[in-house]
Amino acid sequence: MLSNQRSIYKRARYSQFGLSMWIDATAVDNIQRDANQKISVVEDRSQYIRHLSQPTLANRPTFVSSGINSLPCIRFNGIDQFLLMADQTLSWLTASSFTIFYVATKTAQTSNSFVLGGQSAGTRANLASGYTAANTHRIVFGGDDASTIVPLKTPGQPELYAISFNAGTLERVVRRNGKVVGLGSSAGSLAGMTGQAIGRYLTSYGQFDLGEMIIYNRTLSDYETGQVERDLISKWTIS
């Protein structure tokens, strides 16, 4: 049992409406792992049971009990480790607005370190988010992408990214540690995705520690976004 009170978050301080997936490394009982801490399943804490899984031992990431500011995390090695989405097409985000939050450490890799990604090469058929360079973050829609120049961070420092898309206006917003760093538009909504996973994008693998990921199937208001950001920044001690 974790004694650190930062790990006790009931998600009652902001809206549950549209909460479609919630992965939390501090919910240690929801992470199935072997004696070597290799993870086979991470259970979704939302009502939809959209668990992450990795049936192949060689591709399993590692559970670290004190990884991000003394809190547990899921560690990906940047070589061959990833967790598959329960619905690898993300059908529940097809043609939908969405807001994604994730807490992950800054990668030590200098290129192509993605937290989230798929396998499709089709236009708007791949949702991905991560670093393409040490100072460049990219949100990928599959050929309809947006890159953002961001301040350099020391590898290993935790960051909070919030990515939103409005299917009505086609606006995309990228926020980093509570501040807008990217703003633009897409030519359309996402559709027909395949092979969606955490830790892998096409043939690249991310090197990072994941603390938490929260996905809504709608665009949150500025107020709601701020609530979630304040909660996660406090919990994970992000500066």
C-alpha positions in Angstrom: 0.0 0.0 0.0 1.4 3.4 -0.9 1.8 5.7 2.0 2.2 8.8 -0.2 -1.1 10.7 -0.1 -0.5 12.0 -3.7 -1.5 8.5 -4.9 -5.0 8.8 -3.5 -7.1 10.4 -6.2 -10.8 9.6 -6.6 -11.4 11.7 -9.7 -14.4 13.4 -8.0 -13.1 17.0 -8.6 -14.0 17.1 -12.3 -16.5 15.7 -14.8 -16.8 12.0 -15.5 -18.9 12.7 -18.6 -17.1 11.3 -21.7 -14.4 9.6 -19.7 -13.5 6.8 -22.0 -10.2 5.4 -20.8 -8.1 5.8 -17.7 -4.7 4.2 -17.1 -3.1 4.9 -13.8 0.2 3.3 -12.7 -0.5 4.2 -9.0 -3.5 1.7 -9.1 -1.0 -1.1 -8.6 -3.6 -3.8 -8.1 -4.8 -3.1 -11.7 -1.4 -4.0 -13.2 -0.8 -7.7 -13.9 2.9 -8.6 -13.9 5.3 -11.4 -13.3 8.1 -11.9 -10.7 10.4 -9.8 -12.9 7.8 -7.0 -12.9 7.1 -7.5 -16.7 3.6 -6.3 -17.4 1.1 -8.4 -19.3 -2.1 -6.3 -18.6 -2.9 -2.9 -17.3 -6.6 -2.6 -16.4 -8.6 0.4 -17.5 -10.2 2.2 -14.6 -13.0 3.7 -16.6 -16.4 1.8 -17.0 -15.5 0.5 -20.4 -12.9 -2.1 -19.5 -10.5 -1.0 -22.3 -7.5 -2.8 -20.8 -3.9 -2.6 -22.3 -2.2 -5.9 -22.9 1.0 -7.5 -24.2 0.9 -11.3 -24.7 4.5 -11.5 -25.8 7.0 -11.6 -23.0 9.8 -10.0 -24.9 7.7 -7.0 -25.7 6.4 -6.3 -22.2 7.3 -3.0 -20.4 8.4 -3.0 -16.8 6.5 -1.9 -13.6 8.7 0.4 -11.5 7.4 0.9 -7.9 9.1 4.3 -7.4 9.7 5.8 -10.8 8.1 9.2 -11.2 8.8 11.4 -8.2 8.4 8.4 -5.9 5.2 7.2 -7.5 4.9 4.0 -9.6 5.2 4.0 -13.4 5.3 1.8 -16.5 8.7 1.9 -18.1 9.2 1.5 -21.9 12.7 0.8 -23.1 12.5 2.5 -26.6 13.6 -0.7 -28.3 10.7 -3.3 -28.4 8.3 -2.7 -25.6 4.6 -1.7 -26.0 1.1 -2.3 -24.8 -1.7 -2.9 -27.2 -5.0 -1.1 -26.9 -8.1 -3.4 -26.3 -9.7 -1.8 -29.4 -6.7 -1.3 -31.7 -8.9 0.7 -34.1 -10.0 3.2 -31.4 -13.5 2.9 -32.9 -14.8 5.0 -30.0 -12.8 8.0 -31.2 -13.7 7.6 -34.9 -15.1 10.9 -36.2 -15.2 12.1 -32.6 -13.9 15.0 -30.6 -11.5 14.0 -27.9 -9.2 15.2 -25.1 -6.2 13.2 -24.1 -4.0 13.8 -21.0 -0.9 11.8 -20.2 1.9 12.1 -17.7 5.2 10.7 -19.0 8.9 11.4 -18.4 10.8 13.3 -21.1 12.5 10.9 -23.3 16.3 10.4 -23.5 15.9 9.5 -27.2 16.6 12.4 -29.7 14.0 11.3 -32.3 10.9 9.3 -32.8 9.9 8.6 -29.2 6.1 8.4 -29.1 3.9 7.7 -26.1 0.9 6.8 -28.2 0.7 5.5 -31.8 -0.7 3.1 -34.4 0.3 1.1 -37.4 -1.6 2.6 -40.3 -0.1 4.8 -42.9 -3.4 6.1 -44.2 -4.6 9.7 -43.9 -6.1 10.5 -40.6 -5.9 6.7 -39.8 -3.3 6.9 -37.1 -3.4 8.8 -33.8 0.0 9.4 -32.3 1.7 11.8 -29.9 5.3 12.1 -28.9 8.7 13.6 -29.6 10.3 13.7 -33.1 13.3 15.6 -31.8 14.6 16.8 -28.4 12.6 20.0 -28.8 9.8 19.0 -31.2 6.5 17.4 -30.2 4.2 16.1 -32.8 0.5 15.2 -32.8 -0.1 12.7 -35.6 -3.4 12.2 -37.5 -1.7 10.1 -40.2 -0.6 12.5 -42.9 -2.5 15.4 -41.3 0.0 16.1 -38.5 1.1 19.1 -36.5 4.5 19.7 -35.0 5.2 22.1 -32.1 8.6 23.4 -30.9 8.8 23.1 -27.1 11.4 24.1 -24.5 14.1 21.6 -23.8 13.7 19.5 -20.7 16.2 17.2 -19.0 15.5 13.6 -19.9 13.7 11.8 -17.1 11.6 14.8 -15.9 7.9 14.2 -15.9 5.7 16.2 -18.2 1.9 16.6 -18.7 0.6 16.8 -22.2 -3.1 17.6 -22.9 -4.2 17.2 -26.5 -7.7 18.1 -27.7 -9.5 17.9 -31.0 -12.9 19.4 -31.8 -14.7 17.5 -34.5 -17.0 20.4 -35.2 -14.5 23.2 -35.7 -11.5 20.8 -36.5 -9.4 22.8 -34.0 -6.4 21.0 -32.4 -4.8 22.2 -29.2 -1.6 20.9 -27.6 -0.9 21.9 -24.0 2.2 21.1 -22.0 2.4 21.4 -18.3 -0.7 23.5 -18.2 0.2 25.9 -21.0 -0.8 26.0 -24.7 2.2 25.2 -26.9 0.5 24.3 -30.2 -2.7 25.5 -31.9 -4.0 24.7 -35.3 -6.5 22.7 -37.3 -7.0 19.4 -39.1 -8.5 18.7 -42.5 -10.9 16.2 -40.9 -11.6 13.8 -38.1 -9.9 10.5 -37.4 -11.1 7.3 -39.0 -10.1 3.7 -39.6 -7.2 3.4 -37.3 -5.2 0.1 -36.8 -2.7 -1.3 -34.3 -3.1 1.4 -31.7 -0.8 1.0 -28.8 1.1 2.7 -26.0 4.9 2.8 -26.6 4.9 2.1 -30.3 4.3 4.2 -33.4 4.7 2.5 -36.8 8.2 0.9 -36.4 9.4 3.3 -33.7 9.3 2.6 -30.0 9.2 5.2 -27.2 11.6 5.4 -24.3 9.7 6.9 -21.3 8.0 6.2 -18.0 4.2 6.5 -18.1 2.4 7.6 -15.0 -1.1 8.2 -16.1 -3.3 8.5 -19.2 -6.9 9.9 -19.3 -9.0 10.0 -22.5 -12.3 11.7 -23.0 -14.4 11.2 -26.2 -15.2 15.0 -26.2 -13.5 18.3 -26.1 -13.3 19.4 -22.5 -14.0 23.1 -21.7 -11.1 25.3 -20.6 -12.4 25.0 -17.0 -12.5 21.2 -17.1 -9.1 21.0 -18.7 -7.7 23.2 -16.0 -9.2 21.0 -13.3 -7.6 17.8 -14.7 -4.3 19.5 -15.3 -4.1 20.9 -11.7 -4.9 17.5 -10.4 -2.2 15.7 -12.4 0.4 18.4 -11.9 -0.1 18.2 -8.1 -0.2 14.4 -8.0 3.0 13.8 -10.1 4.9 17.0 -8.9 5.3 18.4 -12.3 7.1 21.8 -12.6 
